[in-house]
Amino acid sequence: MKTTAKLRIGVTYNLVLLMILITLIAVFGLLNSAFFTLGYMFESVKIIIEIGIMAFPVTLIIITGGTDFSMSATLSLSALCGGLVAARMGAGAGLVVTLLVGGLCGFFNGALVAIFKVQALVATIATMYLYKGIAIGLTLGIPGMTVGGAVFSWSATDFLGNASILWIPVQVWIFILLGIAFHILLSRTYIGRWFYATGRNENAIIFSGVNTKKVKLCLYTAGGVTFSIAGLVFLGRFTSIKYDSADAYTLQVITAVVLGGTNIAGGFGNIKGTAISVMILAVLKGGLNIMAVPQTQQKIVIGLILLASLIVFALMDHNAIKQVRGEIATSAEDPVP
């Protein structure tokens, strides 16, 4: 009963998000026809592409009952390390080092949470400062390593951040392919069921024979690798990166995930909702920019829309729980055949 109710909430809430997205596109398009052009739509998505890429693994992490506040620091550190290596050893080595550093950061987070049983919030806040400190040491503490503490883009990142395939930006392809991959993993495999079960009742799934330590360790590691991919895209888009360039992304990613209907306490969520919520944020930012709305007012508008969406989700969740309780009561009164 409980699983069925949760799925009903997810489907219904996704439809609500989709209606909000379509409404926003229609409103901004009517106010300024330039918004309907394919080029501007892609530009709107590119504004928050790194947030969207990071939101996919964070959705899975939160579903398992965890969180990751070191995502932005992982993005910066991996991109910095990759850039430093690429400048001396070439693009191939830079790509390998970037992904390796991201994976190691994620693995360390997973070890703290899964093996040493440190609360995810505390562990990832601590590693956030650790990774940022390492990035500062690399870029500012070693003379001659960087120019003004910044690492600059290189051939592979230029391609990821600026090139297009079939008139679609490469970074948008990355967002789409990662979204499909994480959706399949979560909704079409037994591993996805483990994620949900871990977030709902970890002890129960442990007794059923699932090694939740390995599940969490692999998930946080995959998250770190994905954050490093976002770092490569970031470096290509902005042509340079510093240790604190992506600091603002952490809360925006969590906002996108929660807006997409993922329960911050774990056990419920889906990639479709996260993807739609990322698109809502992209349309909002792009539309408000094209209307020349000041940044301070943009934050107010986005905050109000987020609050309204979360209130709708809370009301739907409450109604679904009441419905399930009614079904349980009715089934209890029915005679057993």
N, C-alpha and C positions, 0 to 999 in steps of 0.2 A: 504493500500500500504506500509506504513512505517513498520508495523509489519512483513509483508511478506518479505520485503527486509532484515530486521534484521535477520530473521530466515535463509534466504539464506546465509547470511554472516557467521552465526554460523556454519551451516553444512559444508560449503566449507572450512572454516578455521579449523574446527576440522579434516577434511580429510588431510589438509596440515600438521597439528600437528602430525597426525598419521603416515604420510609418513616420517616426520622427525624422529619420534621415531623408526620406523622400520629401517631406514637408519643407525641411530646411533647404534642400536643393531647389525646390520650386520657388520658395520665397526669394532666395538670393538671386535666382535666375531671372525672376520677374523684375526685381529691383535693378539688376544690371545684367544685360544679356551676355556680357563677356564671360559670365560665370558658367554658361552652358557650353562653352568651347572646350574641346577635349584637352587642349594644351593647358588651360587654366585649371581644369580638374586634376590633371597630373601634378601641376605645381602645388595645388592644395594638399595632395597626398604626400608629396615630397617634404612638406613642412614638418610633418610628424612621422616620417618613415621609420626613424630609429626607435621612436616610442612604440610604433606598431610591431616592429620586429621583436623587441624585448618583451612586449606584452604577452606573446604566445607562450613562452616557457614559464613566465611568471603566473599565468593562469593555472597551469598544471601544478606549480609549486604551491600556490594558495589552496588549490583543491585538496592537496594532501595535508592541509593544516599548517603549512609553513609560510614563509615569506622571504624576501631577499632585498635588503636595503643596500647591498653592495653592488647592485647592477651597474650603476653609473660609474663607479670607481673601477669596476672590472672592464667596462667599455674603454675608459680612458687609459688604464694601465696596459691593456693588451694592444691597443692601437699605438701607444707610445713605444712599447717594446718592439712591435713589428716595424714601425717606421725607422727606429734606430738601426735595426738589423738590415732592413732593406737598403738603407743608404750606404751600407758597407759591404753587403753580401748579395744583393740583388732581390728582385721581387719575389721569387719563389721562396727564398729563405724568410723573407718578411711575412708572407702569408702563413707559412708553417708556424713561425714563432707567435704570431698574433693569435691563431687558433689554439696553440699549445698553452699560452699564458692564460687565455680565457678559460680553457678546460681545467687548468691547475687551480685557478681561483675558485671555480665552481666546485671542484673536487674537495678543496679544503673546506669550503662552506658545508658541503654535504657530510664530510667527516665530523665536523663539529656538531652538526645537528643529529646525524644518524648514529654515529659511533660513541661520541662523548656525551650525547643527550643534552647538549646546550640548547636552550630555547632559541628558535630560529630568529626571532626579532633581535635578541641580545647578540647572538653570534654574528649575524650579518651586519649589524651596526658596528661591531668591533672590527670586522674585516673590512668594512667600508673605510674606516680610518687607517687600517693597516695598508690596504692597497693604495690609498691616496698618498700615504706617507712614502711608500716605495716609489710611486710616480714622481713625487716631489724630489726625492733623493736622486733619481735618475736624470731628471731634466734640469734641476737647479743646483744639485749638490756636486755634480761632476763637470768641471769646466770643459768647454769645447764640445760637449755632447749635443747641445741644442742651441738655437738662436732665440734668445729671450724666453727660454723655457718652453718653446714650441717645437713640435715635430711636424714636418711638412709632408704633404701627400706624395705618392709615387705612382708608377704606371698602373698597378693593379687597382689601387684605390681610386685613381682618376676614372678608370673604366667603370667601377661599381657605382661611383657617385655621379657620373655625368653622361655616360654612354646610353644608347637606346638600342633595343632589339625589336624589330617590327613596329617601330614608332612608339614603343612603350619603354619608359626608363628602366634600366637594369635593376635599380633599387626597388621598383614596383614589382618586377618579376620575382625578386628575392622575397618580398613581402607575401606575394601570392603563393609561391611554392612552399615557403615555410608554414604559412597558414594551412595549406592543404595537408602537409606532412604532420603537423601537430594535431589537426582535426582527425586524421585517420588513426593516429596513435591513441588519441583519447577516446574516440567513439567506436572504433572498429577492431580493437585488439583487446586481449585479456589484460595487457599491461595497463590500459586505460581504466579497466574495472578495478585494478589494484589501487590506482590513484584515488578513485572515489572511495573505495573501502577504507583506505588508510586515513582519509580525512574524516570519515564518519565514525569509524570504530577501529582504531589500529589494533587493539588487543584481540578483537575477534578475527581479523585477517591473519594475525600472527599465529593464532591457534589453528587456523585452517592450513597452515604450512607455508605461507608466503613470507619471504625474507624482506621485511620492510626496510631494513638497513641498506640492502643493495638497491632497492627501489629508489630510496631517497638519494643515495650516493650517485646513482646514474642520472637521476633527474636534475640534481643541482649541477652536475658536471656538464650535462647537455645544455643547461641554462647558461653556464659560463661561456661555452663555445658560441652559443647564439648571441650573447652580449658582445663577444669579440667580432662577430660578423657585423653587428650594428656599428661597432667601432670603425671597421673598414669603410662602411658606407659613410659614416660621419666624416671621417678624414677626407674622403673623396669629395664630399659636398662642400665642405668648408675650407679645404686645401691645407688646413693646419689644425692641430689639437694641442691643448695643454692639460695639465693634471686635473683642472677643475672645469673643463669646457662643458661636460655633460652633467654637472651636478643637479641641474633643475629637472632632469628626466625622471628621477626615481619616483617622486610623488605623482608625476603625470602618468607614468606607466601604471601605477597602482590604481589611480583614478580611472583610467581606461578599463582596467580589468574589472573593477567593482561596478562601474557603470554597465559593463557587459553582462552583469547578473551573477558573477562569481561570488559565492558566499565567503566573506573575509574570514569566517571561522572554519572554513574547509568543508569538503564533502559534496559540493555542488558547484557547477559552472560548465561552460562549454566554449569552444573556440569560435563558433559562429557569433555568439554574443559579443565576445571580445573584438572580433573583426569589425562588426557593425559599429560598435562604440568608438573604435579608432577612426572609422570613416566619419562618424558624427563630429568628432573633435576636429578632423581635417576640414570638413565642410564649414564648421563654425569659424575656425581660424581663417580659412581662405575667404569666406564670405565677408567676415568682419573687416578683413584687410582690404578687400576690393571696395568696401563701402567707406573706407578711410576712418574707421572707428578707432579712437585712441586705445592704446594697450590697457590702460587702467579700466576703461569701460568694458573692454573685451573680457577681462577677467570676471567682472560682475555678471555679464550676460552668460558666459560659460558656466559660472558657478550656479546661477539660478536654474539653468537647464539641467545641470547635473543633479541638483537637489530635487527638482520636479521628477526626474526619471527614477531616482532612488526611492522617492515617496510612492510612486506607482508600483515599483517592485515590492516594497514593503506591504502595501495594501493587497497586492495579488498573492503574496506569500501567506498573509494572514487568512485570506479567503480560502486558499487551497488547503490550509491546515484544518480549517473548520469543515470543509467538504470531506476530507479524509476521515475526520472524527465521526461525521454523520454516517459515512459508509461503513465504518467499523461498527458503530452502534446498530445499524440496520442489519448487518451480517450476523451480529451476535443474537439478534432477536429471531432471525430466520431459523426454522426447525432444521435439524441436521437430517438429511435424507438417509 
